Amino acid sequence: MSENTKALLRRFMSDESGISAVEYGLLAAGIAVGLWAIVGGPTGIGTSLQNVLGDVQADLTTAAAD
């Protein structure tokens, strides 16, 4: 690796100017997930997951019978 590349990587790793924006983004994502969980997102996912697991169970039963 060249010295210029090493210097660029060192500068990139020590640069903290964008950290607050990343933190705000993570905070917003956490709030969105929390609200989604409260409002009723799991109901739709629960039904879909139940259907998928039912299909997997049927496929495994069929495979075991062969």
Secondary structure as the mmCIF struct_conf table of DSSP 4:
data_model
#
loop_
_struct_conf.conf_type_id
_struct_conf.id
_struct_conf.beg_label_comp_id
_struct_conf.beg_label_asym_id
_struct_conf.beg_label_seq_id
_struct_conf.end_label_comp_id
_struct_conf.end_label_asym_id
_struct_conf.end_label_seq_id
HELX_RH_AL_P HELX_RH_AL_P1 GLU A 3 SER A 14
TURN_TY1_P TURN_TY1_P1 SER A 17 GLY A 18
HELX_RH_AL_P HELX_RH_AL_P2 ILE A 19 VAL A 39
TURN_TY1_P TURN_TY1_P2 GLY A 40 GLY A 40
HELX_RH_AL_P HELX_RH_AL_P3 GLY A 41 ALA A 65
#
